[in-house]
Amino acid sequence: MGQSLQGERICLIPIQLAHAPELFKIWSNPKITEFMNIDPFCDEKQAGEMIVYLKNLAKEQKALRYTIFHKDQAKIMGSCGFNQIDTHNQHGEIGYELDEAFWRQGYGSEVVEQLVNHGFSHLHMVRISAKVEAANKASIHVLEKNCFQYEGTLRKAEKSKGTFIDLCIYARLKHD
C-alpha cells in the first residue's frame, strides 16, 4: 500500500520521520491549519509523534499518508492521503494540506488526482470522499475540479479547536 505516486510536478512519498522538520513548519502555520482538525504545532516533536501515529495507522491498513514533494525543487510542499480506509466497503476518505507558497497554482488538484487514481486503480476503492468546512472555498474548488460531488452537510459533526463544526461531504465514485 505504501508506494510512491508520481504526478506531473509532484511526487507523493509515504510519510517518514525524516520529513518531520519540514512538515512541522507547515503544521505550525495557523493559515494552513485553519481548516485542519489540529491546533498549530508548537514543537517539532509533535510532528514526529503525528508521523508515528500515521505510520501505525498505515500498518493496520486504516489510513495512508504521503509527504508531497515538488519534483523540480525537491522541496516538501505538504502532506496528503487517505485519512480513513474501509477495505470492506472499498471506501477511502482523503485529506491534504499544502504550504501556502504553493497555493492557487493547481498543485492541490494534482495531489487529489494522484490520490483518486491510486485509490481506484490500486486500492480497489469504489468510493472516495472528503469532509470539508464550508468556509474552505479553496479546498471545495479543488474537489469540484476533480469531479467530486457535494452530497450534503453533516451538522456539528466534529469538534475542532473547541467548537463543533459543520462538515460538507464531497465524494467521487469509481464509475462517475
C-alpha positions in Angstrom: 0.0 0.0 0.0 2.9 2.4 0.6 4.3 3.0 -2.9 5.3 6.4 -4.2 3.0 8.2 -6.6 4.2 10.4 -9.4 2.4 13.4 -10.8 3.5 15.9 -13.5 5.0 18.3 -10.9 4.8 16.4 -7.7 5.8 13.2 -6.1 4.0 11.6 -3.2 6.3 9.6 -0.9 5.0 7.6 2.1 5.4 9.8 5.1 8.6 9.3 7.1 10.1 10.6 10.4 12.8 12.3 8.4 10.1 14.6 7.0 9.2 15.9 10.5 11.3 19.1 10.4 9.7 20.4 7.2 6.2 19.2 8.0 6.5 20.9 11.4 6.9 24.2 9.5 3.7 23.5 7.6 1.7 22.1 10.6 2.7 25.0 12.8 1.4 27.7 10.4 -2.0 28.9 11.6 -3.0 29.8 8.0 -2.5 26.2 6.9 -4.1 24.6 10.0 -7.1 26.9 9.9 -9.3 24.2 8.4 -7.5 21.2 9.8 -8.7 19.5 13.0 -5.5 20.2 14.7 -4.1 23.3 16.5 -0.9 24.7 15.0 2.0 22.7 16.3 4.4 24.4 18.8 7.2 21.9 18.8 8.8 19.7 16.2 8.4 16.7 18.5 4.6 17.0 17.7 5.3 16.5 14.0 7.3 13.3 14.8 4.5 12.0 17.0 2.0 12.7 14.3 4.1 10.8 11.7 4.5 7.8 14.0 0.7 7.8 14.6 0.0 8.0 10.8 2.6 5.2 10.1 0.9 3.0 12.7 -2.5 3.5 11.0 -0.9 2.6 7.7 0.5 -0.6 9.1 -3.1 -1.5 10.2 -4.4 -0.6 6.7 -6.7 2.0 8.3 -5.1 5.1 6.7 -2.3 6.0 4.3 -0.4 9.3 4.4 2.1 10.8 2.0 4.5 13.7 2.0 4.1 15.9 -1.0 7.4 16.8 -2.8 7.9 19.3 -5.6 9.8 17.4 -8.3 11.9 20.3 -9.6 12.6 22.0 -6.3 13.0 18.7 -4.3 11.1 20.6 -1.6 8.4 19.3 0.8 5.1 21.0 -0.1 2.7 19.4 2.4 1.1 16.1 3.1 -1.9 14.2 1.9 -3.5 10.8 1.8 -6.3 8.6 2.9 -7.4 9.7 6.4 -9.6 6.6 6.7 -9.6 3.4 4.7 -12.5 1.0 4.9 -11.4 -2.1 2.9 -14.6 -4.0 3.5 -16.8 -1.2 1.9 -14.0 -0.2 -0.6 -14.1 3.4 0.6 -11.5 6.0 1.4 -11.6 9.5 2.8 -8.9 11.8 1.6 -7.3 14.9 3.2 -4.5 17.2 2.1 -2.7 20.4 3.0 -0.1 22.5 1.2 2.4 25.0 2.3 1.0 28.4 1.4 3.8 29.1 -1.0 2.1 26.5 -3.3 -1.5 27.7 -3.0 -3.5 28.6 -6.1 -1.1 27.1 -8.6 -3.0 23.8 -9.3 -0.9 21.6 -7.0 -3.9 20.7 -4.9 -5.8 19.4 -7.9 -2.7 17.4 -8.9 -2.5 15.9 -5.4 -6.2 14.9 -5.4 -5.9 13.4 -8.9 -3.0 11.2 -7.8 -4.9 10.1 -4.7 -8.0 9.3 -6.7 -6.1 7.4 -9.4 -4.3 5.3 -6.7 -7.5 4.7 -4.7 -9.5 3.4 -7.7 -6.6 1.6 -9.5 -4.5 0.1 -6.7 -6.6 0.2 -3.5 -9.7 -1.1 -5.3 -11.9 1.6 -3.9 -15.4 2.2 -5.2 -15.9 5.5 -3.4 -13.5 8.3 -2.3 -14.8 11.1 -0.2 -13.6 14.2 1.6 -15.0 16.2 4.5 -14.5 20.0 4.3 -15.6 23.0 6.2 -18.0 25.2 4.1 -15.7 28.2 4.6 -12.8 26.4 3.0 -13.6 27.6 -0.5 -10.1 26.7 -1.9 -10.5 23.0 -0.9 -14.1 22.8 -2.3 -12.8 24.2 -5.6 -10.1 21.5 -5.7 -12.6 18.8 -5.1 -15.1 20.1 -7.6 -12.3 20.4 -10.2 -11.6 16.7 -9.6 -15.2 15.7 -10.3 -16.2 15.3 -6.6 -19.9 15.9 -6.0 -21.4 17.6 -3.0 -23.6 15.1 -1.1 -24.7 17.1 2.0 -23.6 18.7 5.2 -23.1 16.9 8.5 -24.2 19.4 11.1 -22.0 19.8 14.2 -20.2 16.7 13.1 -16.8 17.3 14.6 -15.2 19.3 17.4 -12.4 21.4 16.1 -10.4 23.8 18.2 -13.0 23.7 20.9 -16.0 24.3 18.7 -18.4 21.9 17.0 -18.3 22.5 13.2 -20.4 21.5 10.2 -18.7 19.4 7.5 -19.6 19.3 3.9 -19.3 15.8 2.3 -17.9 15.6 -1.2 -17.5 12.2 -3.0 -16.5 10.6 -6.2 -17.4 7.1 -7.3 -15.2 4.9 -9.4 -17.7 4.9 -12.2 -18.6 8.7 -12.2 
